[in-house]
Amino acid sequence: MRNSNHLDSCRKMQEAFLFLETDFGFWLNNCEQQYYGSILEYTKGELRVHLFYDFKDNFFYFSFVRGLKTKTPNDHDFENVKTFIELFKKYEPGFDPESIQPNNEGYDAALLQNAELLKKHCLSILEQFSVAQ
């Protein structure tokens, strides 16, 4: 994405994670383009899916957050904030954390890998957070 228009990142993330709305009953409650990155946040009850793409670091900070008032980012709340990396390690044997992070040539591929893995394991993750449909 470094060589692409950063303004596309919000749109691309929203397209990739549309299944959260259509298949799992989340709603998009925040979509911001900041000078440092793109933020999307989906909500379902007390659960949020927080998606942040940091332009400078070329890094996805994607997480599930329990509680509407739980702060993100939050490196100290291990009970209410679970990164995609943590969750995918639990549900995906042989998971490689690098596969879901962009690099100079792989923003789109990494974004789609995040979306595909989340869609595959979303029901299990929702059950873990006690908000399954």
C-alpha atoms as one frame of an Amber mdcrd trajectory, in Angstrom:
protein
   0.000   0.000   0.000   2.996   2.280   0.450   2.952   2.953  -3.258  -0.825
   3.258  -3.479  -3.182   5.981  -2.483  -3.678   5.760   1.294  -7.190   7.094
   0.839  -8.082   3.733  -0.705  -7.284   1.853   2.503 -10.607   2.695   4.218
 -12.580   1.627   1.172 -10.542  -1.554   0.707 -10.886  -2.556   4.362 -14.624
  -1.903   4.254 -15.003  -4.039   1.132 -12.907  -6.882   2.576 -14.825  -6.984
   5.865 -18.330  -6.392   4.502 -19.183  -9.969   5.531 -19.173  -8.807   9.164
 -22.323  -6.844   8.362 -23.992  -9.199   5.894 -23.164 -12.549   7.522 -22.649
 -11.821  11.221 -24.875  -8.848  12.118 -22.211  -6.253  12.883 -22.660  -2.645
  11.846 -19.985  -0.206  10.784 -19.948   2.548  13.395 -16.662   4.264  12.555
 -14.718   4.804   9.354 -11.965   7.413   9.598  -9.110   8.430   7.405  -6.409
  10.129   9.489  -3.022  11.449   8.419  -1.374   8.469  10.185  -3.748   5.693
   9.150  -7.212   4.312   8.488  -9.587   3.184  11.231 -12.720   1.084  10.836
 -14.775  -0.218  13.695 -17.653  -2.665  13.564 -19.980  -3.253  16.510 -22.309
  -6.041  17.596 -23.744  -5.692  21.061 -20.798  -5.167  23.407 -18.239  -6.486
  20.915 -16.194  -4.378  18.529 -13.946  -5.348  15.657 -11.296  -2.629  15.546
  -9.310  -2.340  12.317  -6.415   0.097  12.128  -3.939   0.347   9.271  -0.840
   2.374  10.175   0.522   4.055   7.038   3.965   4.819   8.434   4.623   1.346
   9.850   2.745  -0.376   7.012   1.120  -2.580   9.653  -2.375  -3.862  10.462
  -3.471  -3.529  14.073  -6.672  -5.587  13.945  -8.427  -6.780  17.089 -11.623
  -7.892  18.781 -12.583  -5.722  21.741 -15.107  -6.668  24.410 -16.907  -3.646
  25.842 -17.997  -0.430  24.197 -15.866   1.614  26.599 -12.734  -0.566  26.452
  -9.904   1.585  25.133  -7.995   0.686  21.991  -5.161   0.333  21.458  -4.617
  -1.334  24.801  -1.532  -3.417  25.544  -2.594  -4.194  29.113  -6.121  -5.614
  28.793  -5.515  -9.221  27.792  -9.040 -10.311  28.714 -11.060  -7.822  26.661
  -8.720  -7.126  23.745  -7.595  -9.950  21.464  -5.567  -9.293  18.351  -6.268
 -11.180  15.158  -2.792 -12.680  15.513  -3.688 -14.164  18.924  -7.009 -15.491
  17.681  -5.694 -16.947  14.442  -2.883 -18.727  16.316  -5.557 -20.396  18.414
  -7.816 -21.459  15.538  -5.461 -21.939  12.585  -2.815 -24.696  12.803   0.518
 -23.616  11.351  -0.529 -19.958  11.262   2.209 -17.553  10.120   1.663 -14.043
  11.589   3.595 -12.502   8.690   0.926 -13.755   6.278  -1.581 -11.202   7.577
   0.742  -8.197   7.535   1.288  -6.009   4.489   4.670  -5.471   2.967   5.868
  -3.356   0.076   4.104  -5.584  -2.426   1.377  -7.360  -0.457  -1.147  -4.973
   1.128  -4.114  -6.357  -0.791  -3.092  -9.991  -0.283  -2.557  -9.496   3.469
  -5.867  -7.655   3.835  -7.731 -10.447   2.060  -5.899 -13.078   4.154  -7.101
 -11.329   7.338 -10.660 -11.216   6.024 -10.639 -14.860   4.871  -9.267 -16.160
   8.175 -11.702 -14.062  10.171 -14.646 -15.229   8.093 -13.517 -18.847   8.488
 -13.224 -18.613  12.290 -15.749 -15.896  13.087 -18.358 -18.162  14.686 -15.754
 -19.702  17.008 -14.427 -16.267  17.896 -17.929 -14.944  18.574 -18.618 -17.929
  20.804 -15.387 -17.188  22.666 -16.647 -13.652  23.255 -20.150 -14.946  24.145
 -22.014 -12.993  21.492 -22.740 -15.721  18.942 -25.856 -15.316  16.842
